[in-house]
Amino acid sequence: MTAPILDAGAVGERIERLLEASAATGPVALERSEELVRLVVELYGTGLERILEIVYDGGALDDAVLASLAADPLVSSLLIVHGLHPYAVNERVQRALDDVRPYLGSHGGDVRLLDVSDEGVVQLQLLGSCDGCASSAVTLELAVEDAIRAAAPEVVRIDVVAQAATPGLIPVESLSARLRTTAESTGPGAQWAAAGRAADMGVGQLVRTSVGGAQVVLCRLTSGTYAYRDECAACGATFEGAGLQRSPAAPGSAVLTCRGCGAHFDIRRAGVGVDDPGIHLDPMPLLERDGVIEIAVRSAVPA
């Protein structure tokens, strides 16, 4: 029987809350609680390091095994905590960007890693155009930030170096942001929610669904899955009864047509209007992880 997967993030938050509760009972209780946590961490860290040494001495710790360990979210987080991760921070950040690069490409953009400082500051440059899609800055911010945070939680800040002004350049002014700590991330922001399995959607299929309280339309193409808010940019109607069509003028394209007003939108080009390039659908950040489609939905900000 497979053991349930431990949510390392939730456990970390619980430990923090218990330590805060200990602080309320006095400095002595807090000091003892912190010492207990430190000793347990040191004990398991030493044991984990010894396990790796035994496997290495036995000749079983090859590149493939290391890659498998590093790819497991729980094991990877433990290796990071104890300073045992086989890949350096800059390599993990680069791998994270490579994972989201296909998604960035679907919005006409790309990202280049410029530097990762010893202090944990990541310096990026966003490249490409997004075909007039003003909301792509937020979309790309969520995808890039989430991927980096998951791969390298020790990163403290992401800075973006602006590319020279070019028509259609992706706006990046909102991307430079300090990565939230565990406590800060509980506030208003983006939450990733499962929208279903990619294998359940056929190529050329359109699905309307609710994800995290947001109404979303999912479009499955040979190049991947795309997500937009279920609202026509021209008339505000939903895409109930709509379908995807190919455009003879643009091989490989996919056009979504609103049944209410007849407006056409290019799915692969960030939802830009085919008839009126000045309008576009609202793209939703989407990642496919282990076959599951996840959508980033922003939490409501209190007034």
PyMOL commands that set and color helices and strands:
alter all, ss='L'
color gray80, all
select helices_A, chain A and resi 8-24+27-57+63-71+73-81+89-106+136-151+184-186+198-200+267-269
alter helices_A, ss='H'
color red, helices_A
select strands_A, chain A and resi 109-116+121-128+157-160+177-178+190-197+206-211+214-221+224-229+244-247+250-257+264-266+272-273+286-289+292-298
alter strands_A, ss='S'
color yellow, strands_A
deselect
rebuild
show_as cartoon
